[in-house]
């Protein structure tokens, strides 16, 4: 049935209805919540979610998302979850969001990015809505990755699939990925709750990418939440004549997002956060990254096949022989050069 803390969390989730976890002004808030007390049935809600193969996850649980801590007083007090896997770490997630009224261009880009992210060991997070959200989830589910493919953060209770047109997709997510909501079973997906859940999408992801968005699209609120959390935000450019890309261009113009055009550029947003992600060889960093100026000069002077001497390297790189010897030692430790027996050359990659 659930422990006492879990019951307390269920009560809080029901009463707050997806609101912020803030105990300031609790006395005045009690008056607003007083009318809901008679309808509280946490045991019933725990039984309902269990019947759907789900559970209530609280901050005390091992799988509680680490990214929610950055929300502070805006963090949820609990999450209702459907699916067999644990909620993923922020280091392994990227949000792919956008317009419900997506174009073929936007759908194609969202699909390519989402498939590529899952292959690289990144879980795709979105909101389960029509358009870009649905395409991101669908592409993630059909990818060949070995980890959790996708998480859909819903704006209503998990006892029903909303929007109904995505029921088949949401069922597939519940089987292969995760559905999550801060609303208990029976919670209605109101407009306010759609906007509130966007902060959870942003907090669960190490980076957020907006593929298509109108000038006042709700997807922009997810990007703004991500920026407030100091998480990377990417925006996919589109035609200047397309209203569906006006929101992305707005983010780029305001400096709130960086331009991303493919999965590799999206992966770069999350890779600094996601140390140890699978298949990192797919997006290997440049060999020059982190090297000093002297070592870069020396590395560029090294031949690829035939070995050469220290004296010759000194002449080509414009360094002293002592600098070359020290630099070769550093590069050899990094696996970037080798003594072939006939002289020094670059190591095979």
Secondary structure, DSSP 8 states (H G I E B T S, - for coil): ---HHHHHHHHHHHHHTT-----TTHHHHHHHHGGGGGG--HHHHHHHHHHTTEEEEETTSTTS-GGGGGGGGGS-SEEEEESSS----GGGEEEEE--SS--HHHHHHHHHHHHHHHHTT-EEEE---TTHHHHHHHHHHTS--SS--EEEE-SS-TTS-SSGGGHHHHHHHHHHSEEEESS-TT----HHHHHHHHHHHHHH-SEEEE----TT-THHHHHHHHHHTT-EEEE----TT-GGGHHHHHHHHTTSSEE--SHHHHHHHHHTT-TT-TTGGGG---TTTT--HHHHHHHHHS-SSS-B-HHHHHHHHT--HHHHHHHHHHHHHTTSEEE-SSSEEE---
